[in-house]
Amino acid sequence: MTSHEGSVPTGSASSGSAPESNVDRARHLSRMLADRIVAIAHPETALVVGCGRGLLVQALADQGVDARGIDDSDAKISAADDDVRPRLEVASPTKPLDSRYDVVTCLDVLADLDPADARSALDSISAATNRIVFASTPGAGAPHSSILSPPDWAASFAERGFYRRTDVTLDFWTPWTTLYDVAELQPRDVVHRYEGTVAALEAEVREKRATLAAADGDASRRGADLHDQLLGAQHKLLTTRDHVIGLEAETAQLQLQVERLNARLVAAHDRTKKVRGRLEVARRRQARAERQLAALKGSRTWRIGSLFTGSRRTKP
């Protein structure tokens, strides 16, 4: 058997105002549930089946209720606070209870049992009270269990004379937490009670469908606008792509021209180097010739030749 304190329930009370740690949050929700039970049932006595550390027992006791708890785990009860431990007892819910209580809570406990043990536990709890706060997470529990869904549990309680209080909601604990009362209901009463719930749900469904239909209309219009925007974007994309292709072609042509000009520039550079080389050779030859000429002009032969040439020029 797994107590309801083995895992913190997730409900509307898990907002930012709830305590952060799991234990503090479980204690906070236990107090909320105790407040709700006292407001609805005004019990003098209560039994918490699967009490674990006794948080709900303590919360009920703080409200003035003579609350007790049972759990088949001695370790969990041993972990309870000293002020609540005397109210707790190691016991199995499948065994008959020796007292009656104004209200019994059984939260996420029975689904872990074998079907036969679950039925025995239902018999034991039903015989000890006229009012049961019950929860069992759909799909949870032992794989071999044959009672897993809320309708299955509701039918099992109905077999024992308990009917769901459709006017009471305890969904802050879990969405499937339910209050069952002993009632001698005629078929008309059962139909009226459940049809009242169904009618409210159908009205809510119709309202939500209308809201969804309006939202779908808005979504359709937004979808059409987005489609037009998409077509426009696609057109711009194609136009831009054509421009890019044209620019790429023009770039390729320019690149070819650049390559040709570079080749011509390299050739011109090579020719320039060759011309400069020939020019340098010519300059060296000219310098050598000038040196030779200077040397010749300074020679005795050049001077004699100059005298002879000059005397001839002076004759009439």
C-alpha positions as CSV (number, residue, x, y, z in Angstrom):
1,M,0.0,0.0,0.0
2,T,1.3,3.4,-1.0
3,S,0.2,6.3,1.2
4,H,-1.0,9.6,-0.3
5,E,2.1,11.3,1.1
6,G,4.4,9.1,-0.9
7,S,4.1,11.7,-3.8
8,V,3.0,15.2,-3.6
9,P,-0.3,15.7,-5.6
10,T,-0.3,18.2,-8.4
11,G,-3.3,20.5,-8.4
12,S,-4.2,24.2,-8.5
13,A,-2.5,24.7,-5.2
14,S,0.9,24.2,-6.8
15,S,1.1,27.9,-7.7
16,G,4.0,30.2,-6.8
17,S,2.4,30.8,-3.3
18,A,2.8,27.1,-2.3
19,P,5.8,26.0,-0.3
20,E,8.8,24.9,-2.4
21,S,9.9,21.7,-0.7
22,N,7.9,18.5,-1.2
23,V,7.2,18.0,2.5
24,D,6.1,21.6,3.0
25,R,4.0,21.5,-0.1
26,A,2.3,18.2,1.1
27,R,1.7,19.8,4.5
28,H,0.2,22.8,2.8
29,L,-2.2,20.7,0.7
30,S,-3.1,18.6,3.7
31,R,-4.2,21.7,5.5
32,M,-6.2,22.8,2.5
33,L,-7.9,19.4,2.3
34,A,-8.6,19.3,6.0
35,D,-10.2,22.7,5.8
36,R,-12.4,21.5,3.0
37,I,-13.4,18.3,4.8
38,V,-14.3,20.2,7.9
39,A,-16.3,22.8,6.0
40,I,-18.3,20.1,4.1
41,A,-18.8,17.3,6.7
42,H,-18.2,18.9,10.1
43,P,-16.7,15.6,11.3
44,E,-15.9,14.8,14.9
45,T,-13.9,11.7,14.0
46,A,-11.8,10.8,10.9
47,L,-9.6,8.0,9.7
48,V,-6.8,8.6,7.1
49,V,-6.1,5.3,5.3
50,G,-2.5,5.3,4.0
51,C,-1.6,8.1,6.4
52,G,2.2,7.9,5.8
53,R,3.9,10.5,8.1
54,G,0.5,11.7,9.3
55,L,0.4,15.2,7.7
56,L,-3.4,15.0,6.9
57,V,-4.1,13.5,10.4
58,Q,-2.2,16.4,12.0
59,A,-4.1,18.9,9.8
60,L,-7.5,17.4,10.8
61,A,-6.5,17.3,14.5
62,D,-5.5,21.0,14.3
63,Q,-9.1,21.6,13.2
64,G,-10.4,19.9,16.4
65,V,-11.2,16.5,14.7
66,D,-10.4,13.3,16.5
67,A,-8.3,12.0,13.6
68,R,-6.5,8.7,13.3
69,G,-4.3,7.2,10.7
70,I,-3.3,3.7,9.5
71,D,-0.6,2.7,7.2
72,D,1.1,-0.7,6.5
73,S,4.5,0.9,6.5
74,D,6.1,1.0,9.9
75,A,9.0,3.1,8.4
76,K,6.7,5.9,7.3
77,I,4.8,6.0,10.6
78,S,8.2,6.1,12.5
79,A,9.1,9.2,10.4
80,A,6.1,11.1,11.7
81,D,6.4,14.0,14.1
82,D,6.2,13.2,17.8
83,D,3.0,15.1,18.3
84,V,1.0,13.1,15.7
85,R,2.6,9.6,16.1
86,P,0.3,8.5,18.9
87,R,-2.6,8.9,16.5
88,L,-1.0,6.6,13.9
89,E,-1.1,2.8,13.7
90,V,0.5,0.2,11.5
91,A,-2.4,-1.7,9.9
92,S,-3.7,-3.0,6.6
93,P,-6.9,-1.4,5.1
94,T,-7.9,-4.9,4.0
95,K,-8.7,-5.8,7.6
96,P,-12.0,-4.8,9.2
97,L,-11.9,-1.6,11.2
98,D,-12.9,-1.7,14.8
99,S,-14.4,1.7,14.9
100,R,-16.7,3.9,12.9
101,Y,-15.8,7.4,11.7
102,D,-17.6,10.4,10.4
103,V,-15.3,10.5,7.4
104,V,-12.6,8.3,6.0
105,T,-10.0,9.4,3.5
106,C,-8.3,7.0,1.1
107,L,-6.0,8.8,-1.3
108,D,-3.9,6.9,-3.9
109,V,-3.8,3.7,-1.8
110,L,-5.9,0.9,-3.2
111,A,-4.7,0.8,-6.8
112,D,-1.5,-0.9,-5.6
113,L,-3.4,-3.8,-4.2
114,D,-4.5,-7.0,-5.8
115,P,-8.1,-6.8,-7.0
116,A,-9.3,-9.1,-4.2
117,D,-7.5,-7.0,-1.6
118,A,-8.8,-3.8,-3.1
119,R,-12.3,-5.2,-2.8
120,S,-11.7,-6.2,0.8
121,A,-10.3,-2.7,1.5
122,L,-13.4,-1.1,0.0
123,D,-15.6,-3.4,2.1
124,S,-13.7,-2.5,5.3
125,I,-13.7,1.2,4.6
126,S,-17.4,1.3,3.6
127,A,-18.4,-0.5,6.7
128,A,-16.6,2.1,8.9
129,T,-18.2,5.3,7.6
130,N,-20.9,7.0,5.6
131,R,-18.6,9.4,3.9
132,I,-15.3,8.7,2.0
133,V,-12.9,11.1,0.4
134,F,-11.3,9.0,-2.3
135,A,-8.6,9.4,-5.0
136,S,-6.8,7.0,-7.3
137,T,-4.6,8.2,-10.1
138,P,-5.9,6.7,-13.4
139,G,-3.5,4.2,-14.9
140,A,-1.4,4.0,-11.7
141,G,-0.9,1.1,-9.4
142,A,-0.2,-2.6,-9.8
143,P,-0.3,-3.9,-13.4
144,H,-2.5,-6.7,-12.4
145,S,-5.1,-4.4,-10.8
146,S,-8.5,-4.6,-12.5
147,I,-9.8,-1.3,-11.0
148,L,-7.8,1.6,-12.4
149,S,-10.2,4.3,-13.7
150,P,-12.6,6.7,-11.9
151,P,-15.7,5.0,-13.4
152,D,-14.5,1.7,-12.1
153,W,-14.1,3.1,-8.6
154,A,-17.4,4.9,-8.8
155,A,-19.2,1.7,-9.8
156,S,-17.5,-0.2,-7.0
157,F,-18.6,2.4,-4.4
158,A,-22.2,2.4,-5.9
159,E,-22.3,-1.4,-5.2
160,R,-21.7,-0.6,-1.6
161,G,-24.3,2.2,-1.4
162,F,-22.0,5.2,-1.9
163,Y,-22.6,7.8,-4.5
164,R,-20.4,10.6,-5.7
165,R,-21.2,14.1,-4.4
166,T,-21.3,15.9,-7.8
167,D,-21.8,19.2,-6.0
168,V,-18.4,18.9,-4.2
169,T,-15.0,19.5,-6.0
170,L,-11.7,18.6,-4.4
171,D,-9.6,18.9,-7.6
172,F,-7.0,21.1,-5.9
173,W,-5.7,17.8,-4.5
174,T,-5.9,15.9,-7.8
175,P,-8.5,16.1,-10.6
176,W,-9.9,12.7,-9.6
177,T,-10.3,13.3,-5.9
178,T,-14.0,12.6,-5.1
179,L,-16.3,12.7,-2.1
180,Y,-18.6,9.7,-1.8
181,D,-21.7,9.6,0.6
182,V,-24.0,6.8,1.6
183,A,-27.3,7.6,0.0
184,E,-30.5,5.7,-0.8
185,L,-31.0,7.1,-4.2
186,Q,-33.8,6.1,-6.7
187,P,-32.8,5.8,-10.3
188,R,-34.4,9.3,-10.9
189,D,-32.1,10.8,-8.2
190,V,-29.0,9.2,-9.7
191,V,-29.9,10.3,-13.2
192,H,-30.7,13.8,-12.0
193,R,-27.5,14.1,-10.1
194,Y,-25.2,13.0,-12.9
195,E,-27.2,14.7,-15.6
196,G,-26.8,17.9,-13.7
197,T,-23.0,17.4,-13.8
198,V,-23.1,16.4,-17.5
199,A,-25.3,19.4,-18.4
200,A,-22.8,21.8,-16.9
201,L,-19.9,20.0,-18.6
202,E,-21.8,20.1,-21.9
203,A,-22.4,23.9,-21.5
204,E,-18.7,24.3,-20.8
205,V,-17.8,22.2,-23.9
206,R,-20.2,24.3,-26.1
207,E,-18.7,27.5,-24.8
208,K,-15.2,26.2,-25.4
209,R,-16.1,25.0,-28.9
210,A,-17.5,28.4,-29.7
211,T,-14.3,30.0,-28.5
212,L,-12.3,27.5,-30.5
213,A,-14.5,28.2,-33.6
214,A,-13.9,31.9,-33.3
215,A,-10.2,31.3,-32.7
216,D,-10.2,29.0,-35.8
217,G,-11.8,31.8,-37.8
218,D,-9.1,34.2,-36.6
219,A,-6.5,31.6,-37.3
220,S,-7.9,31.1,-40.8
221,R,-7.7,34.8,-41.5
222,R,-4.3,35.0,-40.1
223,G,-3.4,31.9,-42.1
224,A,-4.6,33.6,-45.3
225,D,-2.6,36.7,-44.5
226,L,0.4,34.6,-43.8
227,H,-0.1,32.8,-47.1
228,D,-0.2,36.1,-49.0
229,Q,2.9,37.2,-47.2
230,L,4.5,33.9,-48.0
231,L,3.7,34.3,-51.7
232,G,5.0,37.9,-51.7
233,A,8.2,36.7,-49.9
234,Q,8.6,33.9,-52.5
235,H,8.2,36.4,-55.4
236,K,10.8,38.7,-53.8
237,L,13.1,35.7,-53.3
238,L,12.8,34.6,-56.9
239,T,13.4,38.2,-58.1
240,T,16.4,38.5,-55.8
241,R,17.7,35.1,-57.0
242,D,17.4,36.3,-60.6
243,H,19.4,39.5,-59.7
244,V,21.9,37.4,-57.9
245,I,22.3,35.1,-60.9
246,G,22.8,38.2,-63.2
247,L,25.3,39.6,-60.8
248,E,27.1,36.3,-60.6
249,A,27.4,36.2,-64.4
250,E,28.6,39.8,-64.5
251,T,31.1,39.0,-61.8
252,A,32.3,36.0,-63.7
253,Q,32.9,38.2,-66.8
254,L,34.6,40.8,-64.8
255,Q,36.7,38.1,-63.2
256,L,37.7,36.9,-66.6
257,Q,38.6,40.4,-67.7
258,V,40.7,40.8,-64.5
259,E,42.5,37.6,-65.2
260,R,43.2,38.6,-68.8
261,L,44.4,42.1,-67.6
262,N,46.6,40.4,-65.0
263,A,48.1,38.2,-67.7
264,R,48.8,41.2,-69.9
265,L,50.2,43.0,-66.9
266,V,52.5,40.1,-66.1
267,A,53.7,40.0,-69.8
268,A,54.2,43.8,-69.8
269,H,56.1,43.5,-66.5
270,D,58.3,40.8,-68.1
271,R,59.0,42.9,-71.2
272,T,59.8,45.9,-68.9
273,K,62.3,43.8,-67.0
274,K,63.9,42.8,-70.3
275,V,64.0,46.4,-71.6
276,R,65.5,47.5,-68.3
277,G,68.1,44.8,-68.6
278,R,69.0,45.8,-72.1
279,L,69.1,49.5,-71.0
280,E,71.4,48.6,-68.2
281,V,73.7,46.8,-70.6
282,A,73.7,49.8,-73.0
283,R,74.4,52.2,-70.1
284,R,77.4,50.1,-69.0
285,R,78.7,50.0,-72.6
286,Q,78.2,53.8,-72.9
287,A,80.1,54.3,-69.6
288,R,82.9,52.1,-70.8
289,A,83.0,53.9,-74.1
290,E,83.1,57.3,-72.3
291,R,86.0,56.1,-70.1
292,Q,87.8,54.8,-73.1
293,L,87.3,58.2,-74.9
294,A,88.5,60.1,-71.9
295,A,91.5,58.0,-71.7
296,L,92.2,58.4,-75.4
297,K,91.9,62.2,-75.1
298,G,94.4,62.3,-72.3
299,S,97.0,60.3,-74.3
300,R,100.1,61.7,-76.1
301,T,98.9,60.4,-79.3
302,W,95.6,62.3,-79.0
303,R,97.5,65.5,-78.2
304,I,99.8,65.2,-81.2
305,G,97.0,64.4,-83.4
306,S,95.1,67.4,-82.1
307,L,98.1,69.7,-82.8
308,F,98.4,68.3,-86.3
309,T,94.7,68.6,-87.0
310,G,94.6,72.1,-85.6
311,S,97.6,73.4,-87.7
312,R,96.0,72.1,-90.8
313,R,92.9,74.0,-90.0
314,T,94.7,77.3,-89.6
315,K,96.4,77.2,-93.1
316,P,94.9,79.5,-95.8
